[in-house]
Amino acid sequence: MSAEQTPSRRGKVRQSQSCLDRALKILSLRDHAKAELRRKLVTAGHNAGEIDAAIERLSSLGYLDDARFASQRAKSLDRAGKLGRRAIANRLRQAGLGDDLVRRAMAELDAAHDDQNTRGDLDKARALLERRFASLPKDSDAKTRARAARFLASRGFSSEVIGRLIRFDSRD
């Protein structure tokens, strides 16, 4: 067998994919951050030199751009309407983006909200509660309101938003 051929699970010989080819295939499915792509290529068994060369080539061609990825991913997560600002920022960090890129993407998101008059966190949280709970938690018992508050907190909504939607009385 040549160095470029590897046995498949069924014993047949198949050509192994070059690092650049594999990276292009991954990027054809969706945009990725450089760190995400690097992790996938390492998992696929490519060596560091091949990965660095592939990432450099894709970046020079404009196929791989962390700033573009951060902006598009933040907008996509926001449009889905299921996450608050903190959760969106955390997802960007999990993708391997630095704090500077995350801040810029979140600032762009804020500007888009101002320009397009899109729903804010309060409206998104209210819509999630309406879908998840039969009645809004402020009309429910303390246990249901606490569950709703935890639900919203897990989706990255601020305590201010949660407090405005869920009323906790001292009687509880």
C-alpha positions in Angstrom: 0.0 0.0 0.0 1.3 3.5 -0.8 1.6 6.1 1.9 -1.5 7.9 0.6 -3.7 4.9 0.8 -5.3 3.6 4.0 -7.4 0.5 4.6 -11.1 1.1 5.2 -13.2 -0.7 7.7 -14.2 -3.3 5.1 -10.6 -4.0 4.1 -10.8 -2.1 0.8 -8.1 0.5 0.1 -9.2 4.1 -0.2 -7.3 7.3 -0.8 -6.8 9.3 2.3 -8.0 12.9 2.2 -5.4 15.7 2.3 -5.7 18.1 5.2 -6.7 20.9 2.8 -9.3 18.8 1.1 -10.8 17.8 4.4 -10.8 21.4 5.7 -12.6 22.5 2.5 -15.2 19.8 2.9 -15.8 20.9 6.5 -16.1 24.5 5.5 -18.5 23.6 2.7 -21.1 22.5 5.3 -20.9 25.7 7.4 -18.5 28.5 8.4 -16.1 27.7 11.2 -13.7 29.6 13.5 -10.0 28.7 13.0 -9.9 27.0 16.4 -13.0 24.9 15.6 -11.5 23.8 12.3 -8.1 23.1 13.9 -9.9 20.8 16.5 -11.7 18.9 13.8 -8.6 18.4 11.7 -6.6 17.2 14.7 -9.4 14.7 15.5 -9.2 13.5 11.9 -5.5 12.7 12.5 -3.7 15.4 10.5 -0.4 16.6 11.9 0.2 20.2 13.1 2.3 21.2 10.1 -0.4 20.2 7.6 -3.1 21.9 9.7 -1.2 25.2 10.0 -0.6 25.2 6.2 -4.2 24.4 5.4 -5.5 27.1 7.8 -3.0 29.7 6.4 -4.0 28.8 2.8 -7.8 29.0 3.5 -7.3 32.3 5.4 -5.4 33.8 2.5 -8.2 32.8 0.1 -10.8 34.3 2.4 -12.6 31.0 3.1 -11.7 31.3 6.8 -12.2 34.5 8.7 -12.8 34.6 12.5 -14.3 38.1 12.4 -16.8 37.2 9.8 -17.6 34.0 11.6 -18.2 35.8 14.9 -20.5 38.3 13.3 -22.5 35.8 11.4 -22.7 33.3 14.2 -23.9 35.9 16.7 -26.6 37.1 14.3 -27.7 33.5 13.6 -28.0 32.7 17.3 -29.9 35.9 17.9 -32.3 35.3 15.1 -33.1 31.8 16.5 -34.5 33.7 19.5 -33.6 31.0 22.1 -30.6 32.5 23.8 -29.8 35.7 25.7 -26.8 37.9 25.2 -24.5 36.1 27.7 -25.3 32.7 26.1 -24.5 34.0 22.6 -21.2 35.4 23.8 -20.4 32.1 25.6 -21.1 30.1 22.4 -18.7 32.4 20.5 -16.0 31.8 23.1 -16.6 28.0 23.0 -15.9 28.2 19.2 -12.5 29.5 20.1 -12.9 33.2 19.5 -11.0 35.7 21.6 -12.7 38.3 23.8 -12.0 41.1 21.3 -13.8 39.3 18.5 -16.7 38.4 20.8 -17.0 42.1 22.0 -17.1 43.3 18.4 -19.7 40.7 17.3 -21.9 41.6 20.3 -21.5 45.3 19.5 -22.6 44.7 15.9 -25.6 42.7 17.3 -26.5 45.7 19.5 -26.2 48.0 16.5 -28.4 45.8 14.4 -31.1 45.8 17.2 -31.1 49.6 17.1 -31.2 49.9 13.4 -33.7 47.1 12.6 -35.9 47.5 15.7 -35.7 43.7 16.3 -36.8 41.9 19.5 -34.7 42.5 22.5 -33.9 40.0 25.2 -37.1 40.8 27.1 -39.3 39.9 24.1 -37.2 36.8 23.4 -37.5 35.6 27.0 -41.2 36.2 27.1 -41.7 34.2 23.9 -39.7 31.3 25.3 -41.7 31.3 28.5 -45.0 31.3 26.6 -43.9 28.3 24.6 -42.4 26.4 27.6 -45.0 27.1 30.3 -48.8 27.0 30.1 -49.2 30.3 31.8 -46.6 33.0 32.4 -44.8 32.3 35.6 -45.8 35.5 37.4 -49.3 34.0 37.5 -48.1 30.7 38.8 -46.9 29.2 42.1 -43.5 29.8 43.6 -42.1 26.5 42.4 -43.1 27.1 38.8 -41.7 30.6 38.9 -38.4 29.3 40.2 -38.3 26.7 37.4 -39.0 29.4 34.9 -36.2 31.6 36.3 -33.7 28.7 36.1 -34.8 28.0 32.6 -34.2 31.6 31.5 -30.9 31.8 33.3 -29.7 28.6 31.6 -30.5 30.3 28.3 -28.2 33.3 29.2 -30.8 35.9 30.1 -29.8 38.5 32.6 -31.3 38.7 36.1 -32.9 42.0 35.2 -34.8 40.4 32.3 -35.8 37.4 34.5 -36.9 39.7 37.3 -39.1 41.8 34.9 -40.9 38.7 33.6 -41.2 36.7 36.8 -42.6 38.3 40.0 -41.3 36.9 43.2 -43.4 38.1 46.2 -42.1 38.1 49.8 -45.1 35.9 50.6 -43.4 33.0 48.7 
